[in-house]
Amino acid sequence: MSELKEAIAKAPSGRVQRTPIGKRNVLTVAGKDANYQYRIINDSGDRVQEFLDAGYELVKEDSVKVGDKRVNKASAEGSVSQISVGQGQKAFVVRIKKEWYQEDQKAKQDQVDAQENATKSKALDGTYGKLEISRG
């Protein structure tokens, strides 16, 4: 029995991991740069251009690994990372600098806070009824 444990302990660390049937995840991104926030966006209408205008950049395929391994996945070197998400639809991997992402998130939270405060102020003047807001 100890020989079996030794054999398991000495197994190569670079071995390819087996992915069980039904457990594939095509929307994973491996090899991300910690200084960036990543998203996967569908190529519908002007969505990609909207993200580019907001400061996001398309991620090159050679810089990250997207999704699980596929036999029929061939692409040109230096092309952008894209994923087939079904029904002829493609999705692209984009990224933005972490500090810009955090600024965007703060702006969204500030807007939510302003709406909550406006609702609370109406409730407190006695003309709106009873209101309770909790987070958590």
GROMACS elastic network, one bead per residue, 0.5 to 0.9 nm:
[ bonds ]
;  ai    aj funct       b0    kb
    1     4     6  0.53201   500
    1     5     6  0.66930   500
    1     6     6  0.89262   500
    2     5     6  0.50480   500
    2     6     6  0.62228   500
    2     7     6  0.86400   500
    3     6     6  0.50699   500
    3     7     6  0.61871   500
    3     8     6  0.86746   500
    4     7     6  0.50896   500
    4     8     6  0.62593   500
    4     9     6  0.86137   500
    5     8     6  0.51320   500
    5     9     6  0.61170   500
    5    10     6  0.86151   500
    6     9     6  0.50034   500
    6    10     6  0.61090   500
    6    11     6  0.86633   500
    7    10     6  0.51518   500
    7    11     6  0.62731   500
    8    11     6  0.52454   500
    8    12     6  0.89957   500
    9    12     6  0.86652   500
   10    13     6  0.84106   500
   11    14     6  0.89378   500
   11    15     6  0.80847   500
   12    15     6  0.57187   500
   13    16     6  0.87351   500
   14    17     6  0.88120   500
   19    22     6  0.85020   500
   19    23     6  0.65435   500
   19    24     6  0.66952   500
   19    68     6  0.86166   500
   20    23     6  0.55526   500
   20    24     6  0.74092   500
   21    24     6  0.69933   500
   22    25     6  0.88586   500
   24    67     6  0.81315   500
   24    68     6  0.64221   500
   25    28     6  0.61153   500
   25    67     6  0.59736   500
   25    68     6  0.61781   500
   26    29     6  0.86713   500
   26    66     6  0.71009   500
   26    68     6  0.55402   500
   26    69     6  0.87515   500
   26    83     6  0.76001   500
   26    84     6  0.86921   500
   26    85     6  0.82687   500
   27    40     6  0.75415   500
   27    66     6  0.67561   500
   27    67     6  0.51549   500
   27    68     6  0.82063   500
   27    83     6  0.79052   500
   27    85     6  0.88168   500
   28    65     6  0.80834   500
   28    66     6  0.56789   500
   28    68     6  0.74792   500
   29    32     6  0.68544   500
   29    38     6  0.83019   500
   29    40     6  0.89462   500
   29    64     6  0.65944   500
   29    65     6  0.57053   500
   29    67     6  0.61969   500
   29    93     6  0.83645   500
   30    64     6  0.57584   500
   30    66     6  0.63249   500
   30    67     6  0.80268   500
   31    63     6  0.71554   500
   31    65     6  0.62663   500
   31    66     6  0.88428   500
   32    35     6  0.86328   500
   32    36     6  0.76506   500
   32    37     6  0.85133   500
   32    38     6  0.77231   500
   32    63     6  0.79488   500
   32    64     6  0.61617   500
   32    65     6  0.84822   500
   33    36     6  0.57684   500
   33    37     6  0.82253   500
   33    38     6  0.89119   500
   33    63     6  0.89331   500
   33    64     6  0.87120   500
   34    37     6  0.76283   500
   34    98     6  0.82622   500
   35    96     6  0.86404   500
   35    97     6  0.61557   500
   35    98     6  0.56788   500
   35    99     6  0.84223   500
   36    95     6  0.60282   500
   36    96     6  0.53911   500
   36    99     6  0.83429   500
   36   101     6  0.83194   500
   37    94     6  0.84745   500
   37    95     6  0.54303   500
   37    96     6  0.54243   500
   37    97     6  0.62566   500
   37    98     6  0.54720   500
   37   101     6  0.67991   500
   38    56     6  0.89853   500
   38    59     6  0.89237   500
   38    93     6  0.69886   500
   38    94     6  0.57775   500
   38    96     6  0.67143   500
   38    97     6  0.89987   500
   39    92     6  0.82659   500
   39    93     6  0.58315   500
   39    94     6  0.54227   500
   39    95     6  0.61787   500
   39    96     6  0.86889   500
   40    82     6  0.87329   500
   40    83     6  0.88506   500
   40    91     6  0.63031   500
   40    92     6  0.55287   500
   40    94     6  0.62336   500
   40    95     6  0.86907   500
   41    44     6  0.86571   500
   41    47     6  0.76184   500
   41    48     6  0.72223   500
   41    51     6  0.88238   500
   41    90     6  0.86010   500
   41    91     6  0.52379   500
   41    92     6  0.54359   500
   41    93     6  0.65440   500
   41    94     6  0.73807   500
   42    47     6  0.72573   500
   42    48     6  0.76198   500
   42    85     6  0.81655   500
   42    89     6  0.72257   500
   42    90     6  0.59844   500
   42    92     6  0.64022   500
   43    46     6  0.76567   500
   43    47     6  0.62817   500
   43    48     6  0.61146   500
   43    89     6  0.69295   500
   43    90     6  0.56303   500
   43    91     6  0.54058   500
   43    92     6  0.69681   500
   44    47     6  0.57780   500
   44    48     6  0.76194   500
   44    89     6  0.79378   500
   44    90     6  0.83585   500
   44    91     6  0.86597   500
   45    48     6  0.78938   500
   45    49     6  0.87852   500
   46    49     6  0.53035   500
   46    50     6  0.61523   500
   46    51     6  0.88669   500
   47    50     6  0.50667   500
   47    51     6  0.64774   500
   47    52     6  0.87680   500
   48    51     6  0.52980   500
   48    52     6  0.63045   500
   48    53     6  0.86904   500
   48    58     6  0.87460   500
   48    92     6  0.80124   500
   48    94     6  0.87413   500
   49    53     6  0.60442   500
   49    54     6  0.85383   500
   50    53     6  0.51327   500
   50    54     6  0.62825   500
   50    55     6  0.89967   500
   50    56     6  0.88531   500
   51    55     6  0.65626   500
   51    56     6  0.53789   500
   51    57     6  0.77035   500
   51    94     6  0.80281   500
   52    55     6  0.53712   500
   52    57     6  0.58260   500
   52    58     6  0.77918   500
   52    94     6  0.85444   500
   53    56     6  0.71751   500
   54    96     6  0.88670   500
   55    95     6  0.85732   500
   55    96     6  0.63372   500
   55    97     6  0.83022   500
   55   100     6  0.80177   500
   56    94     6  0.60418   500
   56    95     6  0.52536   500
   56    97     6  0.78977   500
   57    93     6  0.85905   500
   57    94     6  0.53587   500
   57    95     6  0.54835   500
   57    96     6  0.64691   500
   58    80     6  0.63133   500
   58    81     6  0.75526   500
   58    92     6  0.72081   500
   58    93     6  0.61329   500
   58    95     6  0.66445   500
   59    62     6  0.85747   500
   59    63     6  0.71941   500
   59    64     6  0.76703   500
   59    79     6  0.86431   500
   59    80     6  0.56378   500
   59    81     6  0.59033   500
   59    82     6  0.89238   500
   59    92     6  0.79868   500
   59    93     6  0.56833   500
   59    94     6  0.53796   500
   59    95     6  0.66661   500
   60    63     6  0.56779   500
   60    64     6  0.73096   500
   60    77     6  0.88314   500
   60    78     6  0.59135   500
   60    79     6  0.57080   500
   60    81     6  0.55231   500
   60    93     6  0.84246   500
   61    64     6  0.58967   500
   61    65     6  0.70457   500
   61    66     6  0.79497   500
   61    75     6  0.84519   500
   61    76     6  0.88788   500
   61    77     6  0.75789   500
   61    78     6  0.63133   500
   61    79     6  0.57934   500
   61    80     6  0.50904   500
   61    82     6  0.78451   500
   61    93     6  0.89070   500
   62    65     6  0.74886   500
   62    77     6  0.71373   500
   62    78     6  0.63167   500
   62    79     6  0.78604   500
   62    80     6  0.83293   500
   62    81     6  0.81207   500
   63    78     6  0.89570   500
   63    81     6  0.89020   500
   64    81     6  0.79701   500
   65    68     6  0.83065   500
   65    81     6  0.83945   500
   66    69     6  0.85832   500
   66    81     6  0.71760   500
   66    82     6  0.79922   500
   66    83     6  0.77106   500
   66    93     6  0.82296   500
   67    70     6  0.86147   500
   67    83     6  0.79103   500
   69    73     6  0.81013   500
   70    73     6  0.55020   500
   70    74     6  0.89624   500
   71    74     6  0.82412   500
   75    78     6  0.86332   500
   75    79     6  0.69746   500
   76    79     6  0.56151   500
   76    80     6  0.89461   500
   77    80     6  0.88964   500
   79    82     6  0.88064   500
   80    92     6  0.75205   500
   80    93     6  0.78030   500
   81    91     6  0.85126   500
   81    92     6  0.58762   500
   81    93     6  0.57193   500
   81    94     6  0.84751   500
   82    90     6  0.65584   500
   82    91     6  0.54634   500
   82    93     6  0.63387   500
   83    89     6  0.85863   500
   83    90     6  0.55927   500
   83    91     6  0.51177   500
   83    92     6  0.63609   500
   83    93     6  0.82489   500
   84    87     6  0.84584   500
   84    88     6  0.71564   500
   84    89     6  0.60695   500
   84    91     6  0.63487   500
   85    88     6  0.74617   500
   85    89     6  0.56103   500
   85    90     6  0.56800   500
   85    91     6  0.65097   500
   86    89     6  0.54765   500
   86    90     6  0.75129   500
   87    90     6  0.88112   500
   95    98     6  0.88921   500
   96    99     6  0.84364   500
   96   100     6  0.67865   500
   96   101     6  0.64101   500
   97   100     6  0.54090   500
   97   101     6  0.62973   500
   97   102     6  0.87657   500
   98   102     6  0.61056   500
   98   103     6  0.85874   500
   99   102     6  0.50993   500
   99   103     6  0.62065   500
   99   104     6  0.87056   500
  100   103     6  0.50286   500
  100   104     6  0.62744   500
  100   105     6  0.86950   500
  101   104     6  0.51189   500
  101   105     6  0.62561   500
  101   106     6  0.86765   500
  102   105     6  0.50066   500
  102   106     6  0.61174   500
  102   107     6  0.85948   500
  103   106     6  0.51284   500
  103   107     6  0.62368   500
  103   108     6  0.87446   500
  104   107     6  0.51292   500
  104   108     6  0.63327   500
  104   109     6  0.87117   500
  105   108     6  0.51278   500
  105   109     6  0.61953   500
  105   110     6  0.85902   500
  106   109     6  0.50160   500
  106   110     6  0.60180   500
  106   111     6  0.86371   500
  107   110     6  0.50763   500
  107   111     6  0.63941   500
  107   112     6  0.88447   500
  108   111     6  0.52284   500
  108   112     6  0.64552   500
  108   113     6  0.87569   500
  109   112     6  0.50292   500
  109   113     6  0.60918   500
  109   114     6  0.85627   500
  110   113     6  0.50371   500
  110   114     6  0.61461   500
  110   115     6  0.87081   500
  111   114     6  0.51108   500
  111   115     6  0.63312   500
  111   116     6  0.86868   500
  112   115     6  0.51806   500
  112   116     6  0.62020   500
  112   117     6  0.86184   500
  113   116     6  0.50716   500
  113   117     6  0.60734   500
  113   118     6  0.85595   500
  114   117     6  0.51095   500
  114   118     6  0.61500   500
  114   119     6  0.86509   500
  115   118     6  0.51221   500
  115   119     6  0.62514   500
  115   120     6  0.86026   500
  116   119     6  0.51284   500
  116   120     6  0.60768   500
  116   121     6  0.86007   500
  116   133     6  0.81162   500
  117   121     6  0.60512   500
  117   122     6  0.86774   500
  118   121     6  0.52348   500
  118   122     6  0.65060   500
  118   123     6  0.88072   500
  119   122     6  0.53333   500
  119   123     6  0.63688   500
  119   124     6  0.88112   500
  119   128     6  0.88034   500
  119   131     6  0.84234   500
  120   123     6  0.50012   500
  120   124     6  0.61523   500
  120   125     6  0.88611   500
  120   131     6  0.71509   500
  120   132     6  0.83607   500
  120   133     6  0.83442   500
  121   124     6  0.51252   500
  121   125     6  0.65022   500
  122   125     6  0.55093   500
  122   126     6  0.72936   500
  122   127     6  0.68420   500
  122   128     6  0.57835   500
  122   129     6  0.85906   500
  123   126     6  0.58723   500
  123   127     6  0.66212   500
  123   129     6  0.58654   500
  123   130     6  0.62551   500
  123   131     6  0.60984   500
  124   127     6  0.78635   500
  124   128     6  0.77051   500
  124   129     6  0.83744   500
  124   130     6  0.83089   500
  124   131     6  0.84893   500
  125   128     6  0.73426   500
  126   129     6  0.63202   500
  126   130     6  0.82457   500
  128   131     6  0.82067   500
